[in-house]
Amino acid sequence: MKAITYILLLSIFTISVGIFVKIFQANDRSIQTTAPTSAIEDEFINQMYGQRSWLDSGELAFDPIQVGKGADIPVEDVRAKIIGASYDDSVSSLAAKIWLIDHAKHSVDAGYYIFRGDVVGKAFLGALCQAVQRGVDVRMLVDSIGAIHPIHPSLKAFEQCGKNGGYLKNDQGQLTTKRARSQAVIFNAISKVFVNHNRRAHDKLLIVDGAFPGKAWVMTGGEI
């Protein structure tokens, strides 16, 4: 069974890394610049799209801390599974992350303290890029210390995925006029002089289709 898992994971690595490389070798002629004629305006997707756009804190029309404090979060029945800390479990954890991304329908939010541009990181980004091409809106947040790098080439490459982004679908599967994006943010960049370097983003979250009850998945813990 373990051998099968490793073979499957190796296949995922190969496919995802290949996708990640091929995306940025694509000819610009293959990029569709306008929405298909069959696309519709969907009020919920438009609202979600606006809420998912990264903005500088000074541009926000509200205080997210106060919103969080006053949020009335419903309690719903969920299913949960704990994955252990062994090497075999870490392989299963990565495979689960990529599986969830591959099956996302609308959105993916990934936030990790530690991110590296190694084969695991590239496989993860490759899966995210493929999701964007399918029409899934993707946001990626990493910490500037946990993901320290002078130029972050993998994240810069990931941001280009949106040039080949597909168009989002609504809950009924209809194509909309909103194009999937690949947004990446580095939290509290150490290149900034006047910041508190003790403020770190220790998030370890993968959220799939978070705005769609009944479809949403959340995976916590680990690193990329």
Summary of the structure (lengths in Angstrom):
residues: 224
radius of gyration: 18.0
end to end distance: 24.1
largest distance: 52.3
contacts: 615
relative contact order: 0.19
helix: 39%
strand: 17%
